[in-house]
Amino acid sequence: MHLPHPSSLLPPKFTHCQPRPDVRNILITGGAGFIGSWLAYMFASVYPDSYKIIIFDNLEYCASTKNLAFLAEYKDSASFVKGDIACEEQVFSCLKTHKIDTIFHLAAQTHVDASFTDPYAFTRANVLGTQTLLEACSKVGTVKRFYHMSTDEVYGELMPFARNHVESDPLAPTNPYSATKAAAEMLVQAYAKTYKLQTVILRPNNIFGPCQYPEKIIPKFLMLLKHGQKMTLHRGSGLYSRCYLYVTDAANAMNIIFHRGEEGGIYNISSRDEITNARVCESLFSLVGRQRDGCVWDWIQDVPGRLSHDRAYGVDSSRLESLGWKQEVEFDKGLGATASWYMRFGEDWWTGLGAKDI
Ligand SMILES: NC(=O)c1ccc[n+]([C@@H]2O[C@H](COP(=O)([O-])OP(=O)(O)OC[C@H]3O[C@@H](n4cnc5c(N)ncnc54)[C@H](O)[C@@H]3O)[C@@H](O)[C@H]2O)c1
């Protein structure tokens, strides 16, 4: 099957920054996953002559080698290495072989629901994996910069009427996933100080778009509707909200922070589109064209809620905006492109994913 790059659905506006003369070989961990593969695509397509991109990923269930199909077009500047960030030997060998000078660390266990049932897998990948990478950086000696992908969830739930979080606010995670992400941040900051590693921490809100494994709300509900099944909404969470940023805007935020940001800094990455779960359901229902089969409420199934479920998160990204970044893709536009992509490729993208797994 010919796989057009999903960027053809909604051509991204990536900013072409002045390439950094002190950077050559960039490792992207988790680069076969959703955001990592878009980040790798951004670097490969915008800076093919300036940087070499090495994707490092152990191909968990949520990864897809189809996310890496674009590498064929950028053979001279981008490549893939299969490996586990928690395996010292594999990490060390990759950093040395490819003379890595910069790391974008995105590899992680990312599904909050799974963090309640399999919490140690989260600690292994997100905490031990991050520390293994940092240890390898301290020993190999070539790595100068470490960009750590964290999450807005590290701040904990945003209380009604509270202002959005700024980067200096304390961390107060509320579930095993966000706790491992906060722990990883502590390690990054400690290694920065101990080993004089230049680090930057990124805290984005919810990111959506094509190539996201269908376990998170948008792709999961799209696939359920596609298969004529109801959207499984956590009990009582219809008015809970998240801010949603389209994935190319997130990749561009990382691009701008990398080229213009302050080393040692922390950057929130946020969207202005705060959307309730009920509105997500309504929008998906109208996009997938199930209207002829009743109203949206006929297509929602009430399922038990999470053990702890934050009502909202909110981060202030003025710091990022002062570097010249702005959100380009409105929620509805991004959702339309995302829905078309899942309707066309959906379950074909991930090995062994069938309707019963969604
Ligand atoms: N998707 C979001 O809405 C969102 C929001 C905020 C922050 N983040 C963060 O962004 C990063 C990327 O998220 P995503 O949505 O692309 O996730 P994803 O689940 O699509 O991808 C994660 C990738 O990490 C890889 N991976 C997992 N464990 C690994 C290991 N031990 N060794 C090597 N590779 C491993 C997986 O194979 C996968 O390719 C994560 O750090 C996540 O916490 C995501």
PDBQT file of the ligand as one rigid body, heavy atoms in Angstrom, charges set to zero:
ROOT
HETATM    1  N1  LIG A 401       0.198  12.698  23.157  1.00  0.00    +0.000 N 
HETATM    2  C1  LIG A 401       0.009  13.689  24.018  1.00  0.00    +0.000 C 
HETATM    3  O1  LIG A 401      -1.084  14.268  24.062  1.00  0.00    +0.000 OA
HETATM    4  C2  LIG A 401       1.127  14.142  24.937  1.00  0.00    +0.000 A 
HETATM    5  C3  LIG A 401       0.912  15.299  25.709  1.00  0.00    +0.000 A 
HETATM    6  C4  LIG A 401       1.936  15.738  26.546  1.00  0.00    +0.000 A 
HETATM    7  C5  LIG A 401       3.131  15.052  26.592  1.00  0.00    +0.000 A 
HETATM    8  N2  LIG A 401       3.320  13.925  25.842  1.00  0.00    +0.000 N 
HETATM    9  C6  LIG A 401       4.622  13.263  25.920  1.00  0.00    +0.000 C 
HETATM   10  O2  LIG A 401       5.168  13.223  24.602  1.00  0.00    +0.000 OA
HETATM   11  C7  LIG A 401       5.950  12.050  24.426  1.00  0.00    +0.000 C 
HETATM   12  C8  LIG A 401       5.504  11.307  23.197  1.00  0.00    +0.000 C 
HETATM   13  O3  LIG A 401       4.129  10.982  23.345  1.00  0.00    +0.000 OA
HETATM   14  P1  LIG A 401       3.311  10.251  22.186  1.00  0.00    +0.000 P 
HETATM   15  O4  LIG A 401       1.916  10.690  22.319  1.00  0.00    +0.000 OA
HETATM   16  O5  LIG A 401       4.011  10.417  20.892  1.00  0.00    +0.000 OA
HETATM   17  O6  LIG A 401       3.405   8.762  22.679  1.00  0.00    +0.000 OA
HETATM   18  P2  LIG A 401       3.371   7.389  21.898  1.00  0.00    +0.000 P 
HETATM   19  O7  LIG A 401       2.849   6.423  22.894  1.00  0.00    +0.000 OA
HETATM   20  O8  LIG A 401       2.701   7.521  20.583  1.00  0.00    +0.000 OA
HETATM   21  O9  LIG A 401       4.906   7.098  21.599  1.00  0.00    +0.000 OA
HETATM   22  C9  LIG A 401       5.828   6.716  22.574  1.00  0.00    +0.000 C 
HETATM   23  C10 LIG A 401       6.983   6.045  21.845  1.00  0.00    +0.000 C 
HETATM   24  O10 LIG A 401       7.953   5.673  22.829  1.00  0.00    +0.000 OA
HETATM   25  C11 LIG A 401       8.418   4.378  22.503  1.00  0.00    +0.000 C 
HETATM   26  N3  LIG A 401       8.910   3.750  23.724  1.00  0.00    +0.000 N 
HETATM   27  C12 LIG A 401       8.204   3.451  24.850  1.00  0.00    +0.000 A 
HETATM   28  N4  LIG A 401       9.010   2.852  25.748  1.00  0.00    +0.000 NA
HETATM   29  C13 LIG A 401      10.251   2.790  25.173  1.00  0.00    +0.000 A 
HETATM   30  C14 LIG A 401      11.498   2.266  25.600  1.00  0.00    +0.000 A 
HETATM   31  N5  LIG A 401      11.634   1.675  26.794  1.00  0.00    +0.000 N 
HETATM   32  N6  LIG A 401      12.562   2.372  24.766  1.00  0.00    +0.000 NA
HETATM   33  C15 LIG A 401      12.426   2.954  23.539  1.00  0.00    +0.000 A 
HETATM   34  N7  LIG A 401      11.266   3.437  23.080  1.00  0.00    +0.000 NA
HETATM   35  C16 LIG A 401      10.182   3.360  23.888  1.00  0.00    +0.000 A 
HETATM   36  C17 LIG A 401       7.213   3.654  21.912  1.00  0.00    +0.000 C 
HETATM   37  O11 LIG A 401       7.582   2.534  21.131  1.00  0.00    +0.000 OA
HETATM   38  C18 LIG A 401       6.574   4.768  21.105  1.00  0.00    +0.000 C 
HETATM   39  O12 LIG A 401       7.078   4.796  19.800  1.00  0.00    +0.000 OA
HETATM   40  C19 LIG A 401       5.833  11.265  25.722  1.00  0.00    +0.000 C 
HETATM   41  O13 LIG A 401       6.972  11.535  26.494  1.00  0.00    +0.000 OA
HETATM   42  C20 LIG A 401       4.575  11.818  26.377  1.00  0.00    +0.000 C 
HETATM   43  O14 LIG A 401       4.641  11.693  27.780  1.00  0.00    +0.000 OA
HETATM   44  C21 LIG A 401       2.332  13.459  25.013  1.00  0.00    +0.000 A 
ENDROOT
TORSDOF 0
